[in-house]
Amino acid sequence: MIESERLGEAVDRTLLNHLLKMFTALGIYAESFEKPFLECTSEFYAAEGMKYMQQSDAPDYLKHVETRLQEEHERCLLYLDASTRKPLIATAEKQLLERHIPAILDKGFTMLMDGNRIEDLQRMYSLFSRVNALESLRQALSSYIRRTGQGIVMDEEKDKDMVSSLLIFKASLDTIWEQSFFKNEAFSNTIKDSFEHLINIRQNRPAELIAKFLDEKLRAGNKGTSEEELEGTLDKVLVLFRFIQGKDVFEAFYKKDLAKRLLLGKSASIDAEKSMISKLKTECGSQFTNKLEGMFKDIELSKEINESFKQSSQARSKLPSGIEMSVHVLTTGYWPTYPPMDVRLPHELNVYQDIFKEFYLSKYSGRRLMWQNSLGHCVLKAEFPKGKKELAVSLFQTVVLMLFNDAEKLSFQDIKDATSIEDKELRRTLQSLACGKVRVLQKIPKGRDVEDDDSFVFNDTFTAPLYRIKVNAIQLKETVEENTSTTERVFQDRQYQVDAAIVRIMKTRKVLSHTLLITELFQQLKFPIKPADLKKRIESLIDREYLERDKNNPQIYNYLA
């Protein structure tokens, strides 16, 4: 009767109830009924499990198991003896679930994760926890994250979307962890470990891309993002940042972009900038953000210096009229290093620079001022036959344009001699003025690139709808060299850190074997490094007589005070 009920036929439950009461009354329930009944149940569900597993997909199969377990539970309430409930449910769970765990995961886990199917995953978690199979589920989660994450991180063509893809992926995992896995601690650690693994498969690149992603978000021009949204994005990015091992690579790129934002006034919000730095400080300590904070101090100090310069006697008595200038005074140690670039400035600007220098050095003796021409920018008034305009240009563009105050037509060589700008830089500058969107000069003959025998004339047919026009410099796509040099600087810094760590350890231990020294270094250093590189640094310290090899055993080092 029970089997036909399981197959969906209607049976007389009252009769069943009376029959089973009779077994109990005669004291033969366990022997004559329960034992054979559990055996039949086991066979029935073994066959059904095999059949269903082949026919249906994982979510449907799990729904079916859930329904079956519910039915067996009701059976116990309606006509079976209460003592049968435990062994009966256990038999059903074993045949329907336990035997099929690997198959269910193989068949359905990736599909449910990809489809973000919260409810089905919740069902899977609850059923698996009934048969102690959560460990298998956790391992499946771990390999899923690594596999999917590897697809995101290793695909170089999708580099520009890597950070946003990782953020979306992480957010969906967090939702699943909260809603489907009931905030299980072990699962949370699995997500963290797998994420740390995948973000560091490609050394340095993710760190660099996270810094660039932040640059994009913190730049002016993100219209339509409220302060709260920006703050939320910064917090999410910080989560990814925590997983990176090469935090120094991140710092180098972040610093380079922050410098551009501060010097060109390109920050969306200084509050957001400061909030990000305080987040990084909480995360990595003040050592990490020391230089970044120094950059902000410089910018604020520069404002005060400019104010007091305007009030000073030097400025009042000597300045050429009609030019306004503001200067950023930057402390070399805080800012990225910029290659010095020569340029012969127009007389008026030279005078201005000299007066400022005189004022500054009278205020702060013993300092050296070096002008960074490549970072300067100006606004020029231009009188075209078709109307006056203001041009926002770089310092190099300014120097070139001002030559045309006194000349109608100049050859490439003339301009080069008059300005002393380095060849490659000059070609880029002329290209931006004569071949870009805003053509303030005309190039003869026409063409995209600047050749040695080209000449240039003032474009007197120039028109534009706006009064103030920005003439964009031709951006060097952040060159491979620039990237490599940032990465190399990081590498240099790392070598100093390794040297310092070796000396620190040896100073306290005095004598240490090679293996133990390497083990200690791995514990102390925050970034990934190969044993071979450590060996090189140890050799270098031996050459510089910080340590020596033991006379009797070359595997042991002694510290030389």
Steps between C-alpha positions, in 0.01 A plus 500: 500500500780743592677431170188577298456820700859592415416443134221751529190282556243581769490248789291457810718664760266424788526129425881531486496676834291219663717224352819658631341562846427125506869417430597727789239348734630149425856620565628392157514843329879535488580142397217412263425838348768769546800295387356373168331839446834687522659249260220551247531878543874481436450301177215721385700824539821349364321422173312828496816704571688338210212554260427861596865599508532401133176660390487838673737791555647576844251765623200282410662196657557692825138618503393139457720386792357777717144389418581132570652578840194707587268211400691249716481740790121525459473121485647482848246749628204324337550130552853382577631466851701802618813288555518428123546865402877524548607181321242558223616857421865389522436219247329738258777761538771242444349355180372824347772741610817359646566260211458774242692794654786508241254453211273782624797735533646406161171534328358811658728708721665714230167559331338619826795726584515650150128563506513648852217267604475592865203277585634185333841548663330549834316171449827329406670636811217394733477147355877453495526609861256217593747238375823673612600579142574869548873436459439377143288808432774725638763340277272537199462870588874542529578347161210690340638836623851415387387383160269795432744750649785370290288571193463862613859562611694318228313637199727786390253626243252577776751679724310827494191329646690275739434701815129558434456131409673396823280739700182358345626144557587573864164669563308201361706262716427710808127492431506123454703460819249707698178364355578147386780389731357663814822701564695183575844600636690225314341603169595861563864397549486292182383802302784708648771240435384427145483871422848561634624213285340621179593866534866408539520253209621787284769681689474880529248558220182485715662737753573748221149469354336555839700823539390611152138410570512723810658776292207482261248517784672785686548716192278795428254411230311221674182698477196337646687313775401618843749522789332195660533289184864600462566414865331161446716430194816589695404256775439221249831563326672491838375144542686401182803699612520289817555188293797640307844385607691769308357799685812701417420472127155641573654783701739597218224524238253662739759765588573574134129548420431697818783739403333564164161558662640745756726696265245534221212566740325192365364356827126440516505572871780568743285345775482174307878512443565546870246235593681252271834582658365455851356162392843398368658624822267287713577206272880527471621743764632853477830391345305406188315831459772728630600623151140527379414722797815701430369573150181651645701709747711636211192606306352676805832667585536616139172688529637690800834564328321641194292727722799637687693539172224722360521718815883512501707807413683308225173424323364851541803683372653273237230287337416558134135602483232310314616150596365297788698204616457243772770257606483158661802438720543124533727306733710267287471199731119491500427523129572264211826584322455695178779513240633859478418651160675802356314787342592858418223706659372834370664796676186592702476153656871489576472830686204361693685183595805694620293733718314208652828319565644806671188532718493128587866469589490813714219330695652149515879511485700191410245351261541432129228578249486304175235592247308205355415637158319190382226552763428867436183624331379843390202692369584722199290777349494461124372748242376323188351703213168327572492581871696493824551173685664371814715190451572260786835345409806330645818694567669349191202594282520853645867541415437387140191720452671813636761480222218582258456843662807608306499270197257404226659172399752277681667173399529204732872573538435870584259402775741240632786751518282770659347282771767232573220249559613140467427358150233239586321736737502780241352278229218404736439863593484616137280209408251602772494860376477434125360149449256447788135605536590861583735627227643830618793458259506366146761253388651513152471249339192354668534157667468310829867490598755775546798460265836679512431727201145605598420863567217660699289813468246673726152379402309823428184318389459338843147499646341320795161529672646533852695794636735291711654203323714226642769386258567146613859388495539178303495257789780254490299188559642419840803357334635157563821670617314714753329190631820303514680782679228515767523123544882517510493765771280271706747220442787720623308589816433133560871424488567755774221345708646152456849623596364674807305189605807274463717733708224539761461123541875432504561778750266339752605140431873554435532149345239334277478223243399582142167311524395667825593844367291446186205377711515809722521727195188346347315573824617861517471615139160621389550439125553182294867424434694200369765321709749562216454878537552474876819306438628783276435757773682283758798473262499876452506555880789255535691700235429820693618327821178508699513121537746223436478127434608283787856362454396141582151490348416711191125451571529717811529881506661715769406863559789745477446800725 
